[in-house]
Amino acid sequence: MKAKDENLKSLDQFIDEKIGKKGTDKREQFEAEYDAFKLGVLIQQARVEKGLTQEQLAELAGTNKSYISKLERNLKDIRFSTLQRIINDGLGGHLEISIKL
């Protein structure tokens, strides 16, 4: 059995060192930005899985291609009602929300 490499770190340890511990302002900002990034990736993955272009998704959701592109690249904040339209009308999906404390 090989000895553990002491230089290896978990992702949590790495983020703690590079960004800051949970509860710090810098870490809270990072977490918020990561959640927005993650949302954009999820929308893009679902769109691709459905075989839709950004333009097609935008038309189905009642928005425009530029808006979808900006969401997928985390360049635009999204209103909840618009998110619902993109998921429900555009992707034919269902939005599930949870709160973790």
SVG drawing of the C-alpha trace seen along z (x, -y; Angstrom):
<svg xmlns="http://www.w3.org/2000/svg" viewBox="-44 -41 48 43">
<polyline fill="none" stroke="black" stroke-width="0.4" points="0.0,0.0 1.4,-3.4 1.7,-6.2 -0.7,-9.1 0.7,-12.1 0.7,-14.8 0.5,-17.5 -2.9,-16.3 -5.9,-18.3 -9.6,-18.0 -11.5,-20.5 -12.9,-22.0 -9.4,-22.4 -8.2,-24.0 -11.1,-26.5 -10.6,-27.3 -6.9,-28.1 -7.4,-30.0 -10.7,-31.8 -11.2,-31.7 -13.2,-29.8 -17.0,-29.6 -18.6,-32.6 -16.0,-35.1 -17.1,-37.8 -14.8,-36.6 -16.0,-33.0 -19.7,-34.1 -19.1,-36.1 -17.4,-33.1 -20.2,-30.7 -22.9,-33.1 -21.0,-33.5 -20.4,-29.7 -24.2,-29.1 -24.9,-31.5 -22.2,-29.8 -23.7,-26.4 -27.2,-27.5 -25.8,-28.7 -24.1,-25.3 -27.3,-23.4 -29.4,-25.4 -26.8,-24.9 -26.6,-21.1 -30.4,-20.8 -30.7,-22.8 -28.1,-20.7 -29.7,-17.5 -33.0,-18.6 -31.3,-19.3 -32.1,-23.0 -30.1,-26.0 -30.0,-29.1 -32.2,-30.8 -34.8,-28.0 -34.8,-28.0 -35.2,-31.7 -38.2,-31.6 -39.9,-28.9 -39.2,-30.8 -40.2,-34.2 -36.8,-35.8 -33.9,-36.3 -30.8,-34.4 -28.5,-37.0 -30.2,-36.6 -29.8,-32.8 -26.1,-33.2 -25.4,-35.6 -27.1,-33.3 -25.1,-30.3 -21.9,-32.3 -22.8,-33.7 -22.9,-37.3 -26.5,-38.1 -28.6,-37.8 -31.9,-36.1 -35.3,-36.9 -37.2,-33.9 -40.1,-34.3 -37.8,-34.2 -36.0,-31.1 -39.4,-29.4 -40.3,-30.2 -36.9,-28.9 -37.3,-25.7 -41.0,-25.1 -41.8,-26.5 -38.4,-26.4 -37.1,-23.1 -40.3,-21.4 -38.9,-20.7 -39.9,-21.4 -38.0,-23.6 -37.2,-22.2 -35.9,-24.5 -34.4,-23.6 -32.9,-25.6 -29.8,-24.2 -28.9,-25.7"/>
</svg>
